[in-house]
Amino acid sequence: MPGDRAAGCGGRMEPISVTVRGGGEWVIIHRCRTCGTLDANRCAGDDNPLALVRIVLRPISASGVLLDG
């Protein structure tokens, strides 16, 4: 659920990507809409699997995160 993990500034967090840890645990990467802070939170048992797959399939370019190239 976007916004359930607030950044220090109090802004809303949005999920922008998913990564997988060595043991197969999924981790959601969130970005604060206000200050741009990035944070990683492991997936919870009640996270919607379809929503997670949609995040995985979304191109990183759609998130607005600038990538060093």
C-alpha positions in Angstrom: 0.0 0.0 0.0 1.7 3.2 -1.1 2.2 5.6 1.8 2.3 3.1 4.6 6.0 3.6 5.2 6.5 7.3 5.6 9.9 8.9 5.1 11.5 11.2 7.8 10.0 14.2 6.1 6.5 12.7 6.5 6.0 12.5 2.7 4.2 9.6 1.0 6.3 6.6 -0.1 5.6 5.0 -3.4 6.8 1.6 -4.5 9.1 1.9 -7.5 10.8 -1.5 -7.8 11.3 -4.9 -6.3 14.5 -6.8 -5.7 15.2 -10.3 -4.3 17.6 -11.1 -1.5 19.8 -14.2 -1.5 17.3 -16.4 0.3 14.6 -15.6 -2.2 12.9 -12.9 0.0 11.3 -10.1 -2.0 12.1 -6.5 -1.0 10.1 -3.5 -2.2 12.0 -0.3 -3.0 10.1 2.8 -2.1 10.7 6.4 -3.0 9.4 9.4 -1.0 7.3 11.7 -3.3 8.4 14.7 -1.3 12.1 14.4 -0.6 13.1 11.5 -2.9 14.5 9.3 -0.2 14.8 5.7 -1.2 14.0 2.9 1.3 13.8 -0.9 1.1 11.2 -3.0 3.0 10.7 -6.7 2.8 7.4 -7.9 1.6 4.7 -8.7 4.1 2.5 -11.7 4.1 -0.5 -9.6 3.3 1.1 -7.7 0.3 -0.9 -8.3 -2.9 1.0 -10.7 -5.1 -0.5 -9.2 -8.3 0.5 -5.7 -7.3 4.1 -6.9 -6.6 4.3 -8.5 -10.1 3.0 -5.2 -11.6 5.8 -3.3 -9.9 8.4 -5.9 -11.2 7.1 -5.6 -14.7 7.0 -1.8 -14.7 10.1 -0.3 -16.5 12.4 1.5 -14.1 12.3 4.5 -16.5 8.6 4.9 -15.5 9.5 5.5 -11.9 11.2 8.8 -12.6 14.4 7.6 -10.8 17.5 9.0 -12.6 20.1 6.3 -13.4 23.8 7.0 -13.8 24.9 5.8 -17.1 
